[in-house]
Amino acid sequence: MWEKVQQTVEFIKSKIDISPEYGVILGSGLGGFTQDIDIEYTLPYRKIPNFPVSTVEGHKGALVFGTIDGKKVVAMQGRFHFYEGYAMQQVTFPVRVMKYLGVNKLIVSNASGGVNPNYKVGDIVIINDHINMMPEHPLRGKNDERFGPRFLNMGEPYSKKLIAKAKTIASDLDIQVKDGVYMGLQGPTFETLSEYRMVKILGADCVGMSTVPEVIVARHMDLEVLGVSVITDIGHEDSIAEVNHDEVLQAAAKAEPKVRALIKAFIGQV
């Protein structure tokens, strides 16, 4: 893994002349954030050594480099998911690459299903913790100390300092945000009635199929993390509204302008 990461970093550095401080992973329906970046370079995943290629609709598949209010940024326009058939090491590979390109703050976004009765479709949730219910762990196997420690303390996966700053910025922008716990499940099926009940009983407020592996690996390398989720459907244990991926993308697209404004202001001020 170390050699692959360094090979990829060397390739990217040979193509760009920017050392990003902020990394942004854009979830389903949120790829439009790249319009807020003063873009200097765009590298399609298919041209980057060792990179997987996103297969999910709504994930375009490119690394976008540029600036926001003078801050240097790299954005993943499309992420990789365990349910696509990739190993966890492939899913999280770009996070490791970001670290060695210079990133020290990672912003992860996603679309999720809400189980908190106070949530509604279109709500923006600042993730304050997560529950890992995926069947594989990105740090399983021999640990390379050059990346991080064997036994990682996950007491603060999402930076309390960054969460507080994001909430202040949201208030200044008159953007309503909620906070909550995100549960990561494998997917790709949406949850059953009983699974929604399980999510709620176990203490999560929303559920999705991404983010958790990337955050674990980010923390393994001591990156500060901010997580933002858009509630695109609501799942209750007594009934489920008909939901499909197109509807998820549509709901995320409606909330996207506010999410973009929040993330842009956050990068500009932190």
C-alpha positions as CSV (number, residue, x, y, z in Angstrom):
1,M,0.0,0.0,0.0
2,W,2.8,2.4,0.9
3,E,4.5,2.0,-2.5
4,K,1.2,2.4,-4.4
5,V,0.3,5.6,-2.5
6,Q,3.7,7.1,-3.1
7,Q,3.6,6.2,-6.8
8,T,0.2,7.8,-7.2
9,V,1.3,10.9,-5.3
10,E,4.4,11.3,-7.4
11,F,2.3,11.0,-10.6
12,I,-0.2,13.6,-9.4
13,K,2.5,16.0,-8.4
14,S,4.1,15.6,-11.9
15,K,0.8,16.8,-13.3
16,I,-0.2,19.7,-11.0
17,D,1.5,22.6,-9.2
18,I,-0.6,22.9,-6.1
19,S,-0.3,21.5,-2.5
20,P,-3.9,21.3,-1.2
21,E,-4.6,21.9,2.5
22,Y,-8.3,20.8,2.3
23,G,-9.7,17.6,0.9
24,V,-13.4,17.4,0.0
25,I,-15.3,14.1,-0.8
26,L,-18.5,14.8,-2.6
27,G,-21.4,12.4,-2.1
28,S,-24.4,11.5,-4.3
29,G,-25.9,14.6,-5.9
30,L,-23.4,17.0,-4.5
31,G,-20.8,17.1,-7.3
32,G,-21.8,20.6,-8.2
33,F,-19.6,21.9,-5.4
34,T,-16.7,21.9,-7.9
35,Q,-18.3,25.0,-9.5
36,D,-17.3,26.9,-6.4
37,I,-13.7,26.1,-6.9
38,D,-11.3,28.2,-9.0
39,I,-10.2,25.1,-10.8
40,E,-6.6,24.8,-11.9
41,Y,-6.4,21.1,-12.7
42,T,-8.8,18.2,-13.3
43,L,-7.5,14.6,-13.3
44,P,-10.0,11.9,-14.3
45,Y,-9.7,8.8,-12.0
46,R,-9.1,6.6,-15.0
47,K,-5.9,8.4,-15.8
48,I,-4.5,8.2,-12.2
49,P,-2.3,5.1,-11.4
50,N,-3.8,2.7,-8.8
51,F,-7.1,4.7,-8.6
52,P,-10.4,2.8,-8.9
53,V,-13.2,4.2,-11.1
54,S,-16.5,5.2,-9.7
55,T,-19.5,3.2,-11.1
56,V,-22.3,5.0,-9.4
57,E,-24.7,7.4,-11.1
58,G,-24.2,10.9,-9.7
59,H,-20.4,10.3,-9.2
60,K,-18.5,11.8,-12.1
61,G,-15.0,10.4,-11.3
62,A,-12.3,13.1,-11.1
63,L,-9.9,14.8,-8.8
64,V,-10.4,18.6,-9.0
65,F,-7.7,20.9,-7.8
66,G,-8.0,24.6,-7.2
67,T,-8.6,27.3,-4.7
68,I,-11.5,28.7,-2.6
69,D,-11.0,32.2,-1.2
70,G,-7.3,31.6,-1.6
71,K,-7.3,28.2,0.2
72,K,-5.9,25.3,-1.8
73,V,-8.4,22.5,-2.2
74,V,-8.6,19.0,-3.8
75,A,-12.1,17.6,-4.3
76,M,-13.1,14.1,-5.1
77,Q,-16.0,14.4,-7.6
78,G,-17.3,10.9,-6.9
79,R,-16.3,8.4,-4.3
80,F,-15.9,4.6,-4.1
81,H,-18.1,2.3,-2.2
82,F,-17.6,-1.1,-0.6
83,Y,-20.8,-2.3,-2.3
84,E,-19.4,-1.7,-5.7
85,G,-17.0,-4.6,-5.1
86,Y,-13.9,-2.8,-4.1
87,A,-11.8,-3.8,-1.1
88,M,-11.8,-1.3,1.8
89,Q,-8.2,-0.5,0.9
90,Q,-9.4,0.7,-2.5
91,V,-12.3,2.6,-1.1
92,T,-10.1,4.6,1.2
93,F,-7.0,4.8,-1.1
94,P,-7.7,8.4,-2.2
95,V,-7.8,9.6,1.4
96,R,-4.3,8.3,1.9
97,V,-3.2,10.0,-1.4
98,M,-4.7,13.3,-0.2
99,K,-2.7,13.1,3.0
100,Y,0.6,12.9,1.1
101,L,-0.5,15.7,-1.3
102,G,-0.6,18.0,1.7
103,V,-4.2,17.7,3.0
104,N,-4.7,18.1,6.8
105,K,-8.4,18.8,6.9
106,L,-11.0,16.5,5.2
107,I,-14.6,17.4,4.6
108,V,-16.8,14.4,3.8
109,S,-20.4,14.7,2.5
110,N,-23.0,12.1,1.8
111,A,-26.7,11.5,1.2
112,S,-28.4,9.5,3.9
113,G,-31.7,8.1,5.1
114,G,-33.1,9.7,8.3
115,V,-34.5,7.8,11.2
116,N,-34.6,10.7,13.7
117,P,-38.2,11.8,14.0
118,N,-37.0,15.4,14.0
119,Y,-35.5,15.1,10.6
120,K,-37.2,15.8,7.3
121,V,-36.1,15.3,3.7
122,G,-33.6,18.1,2.7
123,D,-32.2,18.6,6.2
124,I,-28.5,19.2,6.5
125,V,-26.9,17.2,9.3
126,I,-23.5,17.9,10.8
127,I,-22.2,14.4,11.7
128,N,-20.9,14.3,15.3
129,D,-20.2,10.6,15.5
130,H,-20.7,7.3,13.6
131,I,-21.4,3.7,14.1
132,N,-19.5,1.3,11.9
133,M,-21.7,-1.7,10.9
134,M,-19.9,-2.5,7.7
135,P,-18.7,-6.1,7.4
136,E,-15.0,-5.2,6.7
137,H,-12.6,-2.8,8.3
138,P,-10.2,-0.6,6.3
139,L,-7.4,-1.1,8.9
140,R,-7.6,-4.9,9.0
141,G,-4.4,-6.6,8.2
142,K,-0.7,-5.8,8.8
143,N,-0.4,-2.2,9.9
144,D,2.2,0.1,8.4
145,E,3.3,2.5,11.1
146,R,4.3,5.1,8.4
147,F,0.5,5.6,7.9
148,G,-0.6,5.5,11.5
149,P,-0.9,3.4,14.7
150,R,-2.0,-0.2,15.0
151,F,-4.7,0.6,17.5
152,L,-6.4,3.8,16.6
153,N,-8.3,5.9,19.2
154,M,-11.7,6.8,17.7
155,G,-13.0,8.9,20.6
156,E,-13.3,11.9,18.3
157,P,-13.7,10.8,14.7
158,Y,-15.3,14.2,13.7
159,S,-13.4,17.2,15.0
160,K,-15.4,19.0,17.8
161,K,-13.6,22.2,16.9
162,L,-14.5,22.0,13.2
163,I,-18.1,21.0,14.1
164,A,-18.4,24.1,16.3
165,K,-17.0,26.3,13.6
166,A,-19.4,24.8,11.0
167,K,-22.4,25.5,13.2
168,T,-21.3,29.1,13.7
169,I,-20.9,29.6,10.0
170,A,-24.3,28.0,9.2
171,S,-25.9,30.4,11.7
172,D,-24.2,33.4,10.1
173,L,-25.5,32.2,6.7
174,D,-29.0,31.6,8.1
175,I,-28.7,27.9,7.1
176,Q,-30.5,25.5,9.4
177,V,-28.4,22.5,10.4
178,K,-28.9,19.6,12.7
179,D,-26.4,17.2,14.2
180,G,-26.5,13.5,14.7
181,V,-24.9,10.1,14.5
182,Y,-24.4,8.4,11.2
183,M,-24.5,4.6,10.8
184,G,-22.6,3.0,7.9
185,L,-24.1,-0.1,6.4
186,Q,-22.8,-2.1,3.4
187,G,-25.6,-1.6,0.9
188,P,-26.5,-1.4,-1.9
189,T,-30.1,-2.1,-0.8
190,F,-32.1,0.5,1.0
191,E,-33.0,-0.6,4.5
192,T,-36.0,-2.8,5.5
193,L,-38.5,-1.7,8.2
194,S,-36.6,-3.8,10.7
195,E,-33.3,-2.5,9.7
196,Y,-34.5,1.1,10.2
197,R,-35.8,0.0,13.6
198,M,-32.3,-1.4,14.4
199,V,-30.6,1.8,13.3
200,K,-32.8,3.8,15.6
201,I,-32.4,1.4,18.5
202,L,-28.6,1.4,18.2
203,G,-28.5,5.2,18.6
204,A,-28.0,6.5,15.0
205,D,-30.0,9.4,13.5
206,C,-29.3,8.6,9.9
207,V,-27.9,5.7,7.8
208,G,-25.9,5.4,4.6
209,M,-23.4,3.3,2.6
210,S,-20.2,5.4,2.7
211,T,-18.2,7.8,4.8
212,V,-17.2,5.6,7.7
213,P,-14.3,3.8,6.1
214,E,-12.9,7.1,4.7
215,V,-13.2,8.8,8.1
216,I,-11.4,5.9,9.9
217,V,-8.5,6.1,7.4
218,A,-8.4,9.9,7.7
219,R,-8.1,9.6,11.5
220,H,-5.5,6.9,11.1
221,M,-3.3,9.5,9.4
222,D,-4.3,12.3,11.9
223,L,-6.5,14.3,9.5
224,E,-9.1,16.6,11.1
225,V,-12.6,15.6,9.7
226,L,-15.9,17.4,9.2
227,G,-18.8,15.4,8.1
228,V,-22.0,16.7,6.4
229,S,-25.0,14.6,5.5
230,V,-28.1,15.5,3.4
231,I,-31.2,13.6,4.5
232,T,-32.7,12.4,1.2
233,D,-35.3,10.0,2.5
234,I,-37.0,9.2,5.8
235,G,-37.3,5.6,7.1
236,H,-39.6,4.8,10.0
237,E,-40.0,1.3,11.5
238,D,-43.7,1.3,10.7
239,S,-43.7,2.4,7.1
240,I,-41.2,3.4,4.3
241,A,-41.9,5.8,1.5
242,E,-41.1,4.5,-1.9
243,V,-37.5,5.5,-2.5
244,N,-35.0,4.9,-5.4
245,H,-31.6,6.3,-6.3
246,D,-33.0,8.9,-8.7
247,E,-35.1,10.3,-5.8
248,V,-32.1,10.4,-3.6
249,L,-30.2,12.4,-6.2
250,Q,-33.1,14.8,-6.7
251,A,-33.4,15.4,-2.9
252,A,-29.6,16.0,-2.6
253,A,-29.7,18.4,-5.6
254,K,-32.4,20.5,-3.9
255,A,-30.2,20.8,-0.7
256,E,-27.0,21.2,-2.7
257,P,-26.9,25.1,-2.8
258,K,-27.0,25.3,1.0
259,V,-24.4,22.6,1.4
260,R,-22.2,24.2,-1.1
261,A,-22.5,27.6,0.6
262,L,-21.7,26.1,4.0
263,I,-18.6,24.2,2.8
264,K,-17.3,27.1,0.7
265,A,-17.6,29.5,3.7
266,F,-16.1,26.9,6.0
267,I,-13.0,26.5,3.9
268,G,-12.8,30.3,3.5
269,Q,-12.8,30.9,7.2
270,V,-11.1,27.9,8.9
